[in-house]
Amino acid sequence: MNFICLKHGNKYSSEYVNILAYRLRLTTPDIDSIVCYTDNADGIVDHLGIDVRMLPKLEDPTWGWWWKPYLVAHHETGDNIFVDLDMLITGDMAVFLPDPAVDITVLPNSAVKKINSSIISWRQPIHAPWIEFVARRDFHLGQPSPWGDQELFEICESRGEISMGHHSGSNIGWLNRRTDATPVARLGVDHRVIVCKGPRNPHENLDNPYVKEYWSR
């Protein structure tokens, strides 16, 4: 079971990588590797067993969430689980192992967007979304925000190039408001992770009780 994260640019500090790795080690047994793809490894600690891999310098610069399809296409075969850095890990993350019936398993989302790519699970390298981005880069970069990697996956699914499934909502919590101290209705009955939709940056919301409990090492 391999956990993969992405730190590109200055949006998140290295402490996000360190806390994510610590929480994974604390909650989830039988981890084979924790891999961080980054353009700057400064501050990522050694003792948490993080395999730091430098992102390639591409001819056409790529940033942020556009790297996610690259990772899905280029990380080696295995039980791979990509996790966004701003997630709160609350329990055993083995529930997010890839579904062998589909190419990619992601989080469910609202009716507006069918998927949420804060967690992506897969086994074999899946190339179609990255090929779509490279082939129509100008089109995708020209779309209004928040167009991004999720649309790439959905486009490829609609064309039959990949198959996608959803992880169980019972394992997911959603924190939607900066001051939301008791979002009981939005926590899955067996939540293992909390997606920070409102207080997106845990380091700026240290007074939130869920951030206090689940974002530290």
GIRAFEN-V870496 format. One record per residue. N is the residue number from 1. PSI is psi in radians with two decimals (none if undefined). Layout:
n->[N N]
psi->[PSI PSI]
//
This chain:
n->[1 2 3 4 5 6 7 8 9 10 11 12 13 14 15 16 17 18 19 20 21 22 23 24 25 26 27 28 29 30 31 32 33 34 35 36 37 38 39 40 41 42 43 44 45 46 47 48 49 50 51 52 53 54 55 56 57 58 59 60 61 62 63 64 65 66 67 68 69 70 71 72 73 74 75 76 77 78 79 80 81 82 83 84 85 86 87 88 89 90 91 92 93 94 95 96 97 98 99 100 101 102 103 104 105 106 107 108 109 110 111 112 113 114 115 116 117 118 119 120 121 122 123 124 125 126 127 128 129 130 131 132 133 134 135 136 137 138 139 140 141 142 143 144 145 146 147 148 149 150 151 152 153 154 155 156 157 158 159 160 161 162 163 164 165 166 167 168 169 170 171 172 173 174 175 176 177 178 179 180 181 182 183 184 185 186 187 188 189 190 191 192 193 194 195 196 197 198 199 200 201 202 203 204 205 206 207 208 209 210 211 212 213 214 215 216 217]
psi->[2.06 2.21 2.36 2.36 2.95 2.17 1.87 2.27 -2.77 0.17 -0.74 2.47 2.99 -0.39 -0.50 -0.72 -0.81 -0.77 -0.72 -0.81 -0.74 -0.82 -0.64 -0.78 -0.61 -0.62 -0.37 1.95 2.96 0.60 2.23 -0.69 2.67 2.03 2.29 2.08 2.25 2.86 -0.02 1.91 0.03 2.29 -0.15 2.09 2.71 -0.59 -0.12 0.03 0.69 2.17 1.79 2.21 2.23 2.34 2.52 2.70 1.81 2.73 -0.73 2.02 2.46 2.56 2.84 -2.38 -0.28 -0.31 -0.35 -0.84 -0.54 -0.79 -0.73 -0.55 -0.44 -0.26 2.56 2.83 2.44 -3.12 1.55 2.33 1.89 2.38 2.23 2.64 -0.47 0.40 2.61 2.01 2.11 -0.20 -2.99 2.07 0.08 -0.31 -0.24 0.35 2.66 2.52 2.06 -0.22 -0.25 2.91 -0.76 2.39 2.28 3.14 2.58 2.81 -2.93 3.09 -0.40 -0.79 2.32 -0.47 2.84 2.16 0.41 -0.46 2.25 2.25 2.40 2.87 -1.08 2.60 2.31 1.99 -0.40 -0.78 -0.68 -0.70 -0.72 -0.76 -0.82 -0.72 -0.60 0.76 -0.87 -0.68 -0.86 -0.70 -0.37 -0.08 2.63 2.52 2.49 0.64 2.32 -2.53 -0.57 -0.69 -0.62 -0.83 -0.73 -0.67 -0.81 -0.61 -0.73 -0.46 0.01 0.30 -0.43 2.81 2.49 2.58 3.02 2.43 2.79 2.30 -0.34 -0.29 0.13 2.37 2.64 2.17 1.86 -0.39 2.49 -0.62 0.23 1.80 -0.45 1.16 1.03 -0.73 -0.29 0.08 2.28 2.71 -0.42 0.93 2.41 -0.23 2.57 2.18 2.15 1.64 -0.62 -1.17 1.43 -0.48 1.77 -0.62 -0.31 0.02 0.82 -0.28 -0.24 2.29 -0.57 -0.65 -0.76 -0.74 -0.62 0.00 1.36 2.88 none]
//
